Amino acid sequence: MDLLTNWLAFTPVFAVPLVAAALGLIINERAGLLNLGAEGIMLCGALVGVIAYIELGDNVALGFIFGVIAGLLLGFVFGFLVVVMRTNQVVTGISFVILGAGLTGLLGIPWVNIAITGINPIHIPFLTDIPVIGRFLFGQDLVVYATLILVVLSWQFLFRTRMGLKLCAVGENPQAADAGGINVEAYRLFAATVSGAFIGLAGAYLSLGMAKIFVLDMTQGRGWIAIALVIF
């Protein structure tokens, strides 16, 4: 029973980096972009999150904010290269994987293997103490619940807003969207930037919420798994 309880309690924690990254990649895919660089962007988000957390007074909120900003900037650069400069999406994405691994390996050494408190799960009296499902439903940290909200908001944005439908149209048929007066390049650049922010959030949670430490190459293929989830 303890094994089942612990497995259920930690499942959302292990799922958040995959879900957050997959959300960003779905937005990319809906705009007609393929970002294979999720692994590298996640690594950068994880490192920047830990650096901000340690250097700014163990402030977990700033750690997540800076991790998201790092992903956002890398997403914008990816979008600029692919959308504006017309580089090959596959080659650019793989280059970002190598870039992320190289940058974190070069710049992240001073912050490697430093254990941190990070973000802690909440405790709701009585509800969290319910056998088996208490910790699973009511004993998660705030980012787990925020990720569930982001899933709903992303779905609402893509399929229930005018801007989201235009973004989907850009991915489905860019020529028709352009003929309809939609700025295809602007929408794709926006999608790449927002996608990077989601992937940066996934990386920051990996180090601040899940592992509570930064180690080199700590994503261990999670970026590729998120890509596979989007394809499936």
N, C-alpha and C positions, 0 to 999 in steps of 0.2 A: 504493500500500500504506500509506503514512504517513497519507493522508487517511482510509482505512478504519479504521486503528488508532486514530487520534484521535477519529473519530466514535463508534466503539464505546466508547472509554474515557470519553467525556463523556456518553454517553446516560443512564447511571444518575443522574448528577449533575443533569441537566435533568429527570429523571423523578421524583426524590424529592419535590419540592414538590407535584406533581400527585398522586402516590400517597398521600402523608400526608394531604393535604386531602380526597381522595376517600374515604379510610378513615373519616375523621370524618363526612363527609356520608352515607356508607352507614349508619353507626350511627344518625344522625339519621333517615334515610329508613326504616330498619327499625322505628323507634319511632313512625313516622307524622308526622314533622316535615319541613318544607322550609325549609332555611336558605339564603337567597339572599345572605346577608351575608358569604360566605367571602372575597370579595375584600377587604373592609374589615378583617376579622379577620387575614388574612394580612399586610396592611400594618402593622398594629399589632404583630404578632409579630415582623416584620422589624425595625421600629424599636426596640422594647424589647430585642430580642436584641443589637443593635449598641450601644445605650446601656449595657446591663449589661456587655458585653464591654469597651468602652472605659473605662468609669468604675470597673470592678472589677479592673483590672490585667491586661487582655488574657486573661481567663479564659474560654475558649470554652465550658466546661461550664456556668458560670453564665449565659453568654449564652443558651444553649439553654434552661436551666431557667426563666429569666425570660421568655423568649419563649413558652414553653409556658404559664406562669402567666398571662401577658397574654391568651392565647387562651382559657384556661380561664375566666377572669373574664368575658370578653366572651360566651363561650358560655353561662355561667350567667345573665348579664343577658338575653341573647336568650331563653333558656328561661323565665326568670321572666316576661318580658313576654308571651310567646306562650302559655305553659301556664297560668300563674297569673292574669295580667291579661287573658288572652283577646284579645290584640291580633291583627290580621291578619298571618299569617305572611309573605305576599309584601311588604306594605308595611314591616313590621319589618325584614325582610332587606335590602331596598333601602336603608332608612334606615341600616343598619349599614355598607353600602358607602360611603355619603356621609359617615357619621361617621368611618370609618377614614381616608378620604382627607383629611378636614378636620383631624382630630386630628394625624395625622402631618405634614401640611403646616404646621400651626401650631406644634407642639411640637418637630418634628424638625429644624428648620433648623440648630441648632448641630452636629448630627452628620451632616449631608448631605455626600456626596462625600469622606468620610474613608476612605481605603484601609486595610484591616485584613488581618492574616494569616489570621484565621479558622481553620477546621479544614482540615488537610492530609491528603491521601491517604496510606495506609500503603504500605510497600514490603516485600514478602516476597522475599528473595533467590531467584533462579532462577525462581520461579513468576511473579513480576511481569515477568520478562524474556522470557517465552514470546512468540514473535511473534504479532501480531494480537490474540489473546485474553488475553494475560497481564495487561495493565493493566485490561481490561474485567472480568475475574473476580477478580483478586487485588490490584489497585492502587487500590481505592476507599477513601473515608474510612469511619470507623466508623458514621456515621449511615446510609449507604447499606445496610450490612449489617443495622443495627438496624431499618431500615424493612422489609426483607424479613421479619425476625422478627415485626414488628408485624402484617404482613399475615396470617401464619399464626396468630398469637395472636388476632387479631380474628375470624378465621373460626372458630377453636375456641371463642371466647367466645360468638359469636352462635348457633352451631348445635350445640355440644357441651356447653353448661353450662345448668343450670336457669335461672339469671338471664338468660342470653342468649335462651333460648327464651321466657321471659316477656316480655322486651323486644320480641321479634318478634311475639308475640301481641298486645301493646299496639298495634303498628302495623297488624297485619292486621285485628283486630276489637276495638276498645277497649271496646265494650259487653259483649262476651262475657268479655273479660279482667277487667273490673270486676266482673261477676257471679261470676267465679271467685275473687274476693278479691285481685286484683292492684291495687296502687295505681297507677293509670294516670298521674296527674300526677307522682308521684315518679319513675317510670321515664322519663317523657319529659324531666323536668328533668335527670335523670342523663345521659340520652343527649345532650342539648344541651350540657351541661358538658363531657363527655368529647370530644364532637365539636369543641368550641372548642379543647380542648387539642391535638388532632391538627392543626387548622388553624393554631394558633399555632406548632407545631413546623414546619409547612411554611413559614411566613413566616420563622421564625428561620433555617432552613436556606437560604432564598433569599438572605439577606444575609450569613450567616456561612460558608456552605459553597459556594454557587454563585457569587454576584457578588462576595463579600468587600468589600462596600461598601453603603451605604444611599443611595438616591436617591428622590426623590419619585415616587409612583405606580409603583414598580418592579415590582409584580406583573404589570402589563401584560396583564390579563385572565386570569391563571392561575386565579383563583378561579372564574370563569365556566366555564373549561375543565374544572375538577374537577367542577363541577355537571353539565356535559354528559356527562362520563365516567360519573358515577353513573347518569344517566338511560339511557345506552346499555347 
